[in-house]
Amino acid sequence: MVPLLLVLLLALVLFGAGFAVKVLWWVAIAVLVLWLVGFVARPRGSSGRWYRW
């Protein structure tokens, strides 16, 4: 019974980690797209950076 519980716990942890990594990939892609859009659509009279920091 204990090995079965350990295997189920391991599967649950790996599924959770895989889901979290997939979500983080989508967040990273969204941030990259926003950064590229801001880089392309920056104001012409500025110093080249569209962000303040």
N, C-alpha and C positions, 0 to 999 in steps of 0.2 A: 504493500500500500504506500509506503514512504517513497520508493523510487518513482511510482506513478505520479505522486504529488510533486516530486522534484521536477519531473519532466514537464508536467503541466505548468508549474511555476516558471520554468525556464522558457517555455513557449510563450507564456504571457509577457514575460520581461522582454524577450526578443521582438514580439509583435509591437509592444509599446514603444520600444526604442526605434523600430523601423518606421512606425507612424510619426514619431516625433522628428526623425531625420527627414522624412518626406515633407512634413510641414515646414521645417526649417529651409529646405531647398526652395519651396514655393515662395517663402518670405524673402529669401536671398534674390531670387529672380525678380520679384516685384520691386525690391529696392534698387536693383541694377537697372531695371527699365526706367524707374523714376529718375535715377541719376543721369542716365543717358538722355532722357527727354529734357531735363534741366540743363544739361551740358549743351544740347543743340539749340534750345530755345532761350538762351541767356540774352540779357539786354545787350545791345550793341555798344552803348557808351560806357560800359562798366570795365572793370579790370580783368574780366574773364571768368570770375567766379560768381555763380548765382546764389551761393549760400553765404551766410554771414560769418561763419567760423572758418 
